[in-house]
Amino acid sequence: MEAKMMLGRYVPADSWIHRLDPRGKLVAMVLFLITVIMAEAFAELAVLSGFALLVMMSSRISLTRYFRASRPLWFIMAFMFLFYILFDKTGNSLVNVGKLNITTGGVTYGAYAVWRMALLVTFTAILTFTTTPVELNLGLERVLKPLRFVGGSPQQWSMMIGISLRFIPTLFEEADKVMKAQASRGADFHEISFVQKGKMVMTLMVPVIVSAFRRAEELVQAMEARGYVLHAPRTSLRMLVWRATDTLFIASFLVLLLFISWW
């Protein structure tokens, strides 16, 4: 399960992407998200894919890891593609059998939707692969500082998001343990029908959810034992330093956004 679930894990490497300020990576992620949503043509998505591939190669992390990061979302991507094929009737008809009518517009827009999601997952993987949990929390806290003007707490929000990202691989590891325990008792997930698999998923989710609540309770007790007090003012041991490379990194995403907007 660890090999399958890569999203949310930090991968140590010596690259300039790893040395960037986490605030710059977070801002760049938002800019990339806006750019991907705006892209509507094949050429625009191709440019974004080339840009994302260049950033991935610059991180000195194997492309296989990025490929594995999108694996848990393949089912959602397939569902999106199927949804467009069945309900989008624009363009010319490709297959028309009874009530089934597959058009060129449905296939095209479905492929674009899957392409956009793959790009978003890829860049999210770049952020988590090249940023340690401590740096990510610090960056989130600095980026969410405007929440103080509306009564929010940047420290609490950054802590919740950081813990959530950290729990993603942990929950998948717990699910893997439960699946192996069920397999040792005779359960076979490969030789049963789709309906039976759905029923077995329910038996899998219950112990995983119970384990998640147990881990959350243990985490709360550990934080309280170490003197954590809610709403208490606190300082940070590590200070973030903004460099010229961070400015250039964000500038490249701004140029990309303006280019797609102009296109």
N, C-alpha and C positions, 0 to 999 in steps of 0.2 A: 504493500500500500504506500509505503514511503517513496518507492520509485515511481508510482503512478501519480501521487499528489505532490506536485512541485510548487504550486502557487502558494505564496506566503512564506517561503523559506529564503534565508539569506545564504548566498553562495559566495564565499571569499575568493577574491581575485585581485590582481594588481593592475587596475585600469583607471583611466581618468574619470570614467563614469562613477566608479566607486568613491572617488575622492571629491565628488561634487557635493555642494551643500544640499541637505535634504529639502530645504525650503525651495530651492530652485527646481528640484525634481518634481515636487508636488505641484508647483505652478506650471511646469512644463506638461505634466500629466493632464491638468485641466485644459490647457491650450490645445493639446493633442486631441482630447475628447471633443472639444468644440469643432476642431477641424475635421475629425472623422464624421461627425454628425452632418456637417455641411457638405461633405463630398457626396456627389450624386452620379458621377459618370465614371466609366471604366478608367479613363486616363488619370482622373484625380485620385482614385483609390490606388492605382498603380504607383503614382508618385509617393503617396503616403506609405505604401508598402516598402518601396525602395528606401525611404527615409528611416522607417522603423528597422529595416534590415541592417542599415548602416550603423544605427545606434546599438543594436544587438551585437554586431560584430565588434564594435568598439569596447564592449563590456568584457571581452575575453572570456565569455561563458559559452559553452557548447550550445549550438542551435537546437540540439536534441532536448535540452532542458526546457527551452521555450515551447517546443512542440509538446512536451509532456504537460506543461502548465495549462494548455488549453484542453487537454483530454477530458477532464470532468465536465466540460461544457459542450461536448460533442452532441449529446442528446438534445440539449436546448437548441443548438444550431440546426440540427436535423429537423426539429419541430418547427422552427421558424421557416426553414426552406419549404417544408411540406405545407405550412399554412399559406404562404404566398402562392404556391402552385395551385392549391385548391380554391382559393378565394379571390385571387387577382385575375381578372378576365381581360386585361388590356392587351393590345397587340394582336398578332395573328395566331390562329389556332394551330397547335402542333399535334395534339391528340384529342379526339372527340369521340368518346365511346359512351353512349347513354348520357347520364348526368355528369360524367367526368369530362371536363373540358380544360385541357392544359394549354396555356397560351405563352407566347414569347415574353410578354410583359411579366407574367407570374414567375417564370424561370429566371428572368433577368433580375427583377427586384428581389427575389428570394436569394439569389447568389450574392447580390450586393449587401443584403442584410447580414448574411453569414460572414461575408468578408469584413464588414465593419466590426462585428463582434470579435472576430479573430484579431483584428488590429488592436482593439481596446484591451483584450486579455493579454496580448503580447506586451503592450507597454506597461500594463499593471505588473506583469512579471518582471520587467526591467526594473521597476521601482523597488519591488520587494527583494529581488535577487541581489541588488547592488547597495542596499541600505540596511544597516543593522536595526533591530527593533528599538534600541536606545536612540539612535539618530532619527529614526522615523517618528518616534514620540516627540522628540525635541522639535523637529520640523513642523509636525502637526500643531504643536502648542503655539509656535510662533505664527504660523499661518492663520490659526483660528483666534488670534488675539482680538480682532474686531468684535467677537461675540461678547466681550466684556461690556460694550456699550448698550447691549440689549439684555443684560442680566445673565448672560451665559458664562460658563467657566471653561476657558480653553484647556486647562489642565485636566479637568474631568473628561471632556470630550476626546482629547488626545489619548488619555489613558484607556478609555473604553474602546476606541478604534484600534489602538495598539494591541490590547488584550484579545480583541476579536480576531485580528490577523494572526496572532500567535496561536490561537485555539484552532484555526482551520486545519493545519496538519495534525494536531493532537487528536481531534475528533475523528479524522480519517484513520489514524493509527488505531484508535479504540474500535472503530467499525471493523477494521481488519482482524483484530483479535476476536471479536464476536463472531465474524464469519468463519474463522478457523475453528472456533469452538463448536459452532453448529455443524461444520463439515466433519469434525471428529465424531459427531454423534449421528452421522448418516445423512445429513442434509446435502443435497447436490444442486447447486445453482445453475448447472449447465444442462442437465437432462430433464428439466421440468418446463411446463408451458409458461407463457407470459403471465397468465392470470395467477398461477401458483407463485411465480416470482414476486408479483405484487403483494401477495399475502405474506411471503417470507420477508419482504422488506419491512413490513410492519413489525414483525418479531425482531428485526434487526434494529429498528429505530428506537424501540422502547428502552433496551439496555444502554444504547448510546446516549439517549437524552438523560437517563438517570445518572450515567457516568459524568455527563457534562455538568449537571447540577452539583454532583459531589465534588468535582474538581473546582468548580466556582466557589463552593463553600470553603474548601481547603485553601484556595487562594486568598479569600477574604480573611480567614484566620491568620494566615501567614503575614499578610500586610498589617493587620492589627498588632500582631506580635512584634513587628519591627517598628512600631510607633507611627503608622500611617493614620492621620487624622483628616477627615473630610473637611474641605473648605479652609484648611490651615495654609498659611503662606509658606512657600518653600522655594528654595533656590536650586540651581542645577550645577552639578559638578563639572560638566562638560559644556563649553561655550562654542557656539557655532560661528564660523568665520566665513564671510562672503568674499569670494575671489573674482578675478576678472573672467576666469573660465565659466563661472556660474552665470555671469551676465551674458557671455557669448552663447551659452547653452540655451537660455531663455530667448535670446534674440533670434536664434535659428528657428525656434518654434513660432515666434511672432512672424517672421518672414514667411514661414510655411503657411500660417493661417491667412496672412494677407494675400499670398499667391493663390490659394484655393478660393478665397473670397473674390478675387479679381477674375479668376477663371470662370 
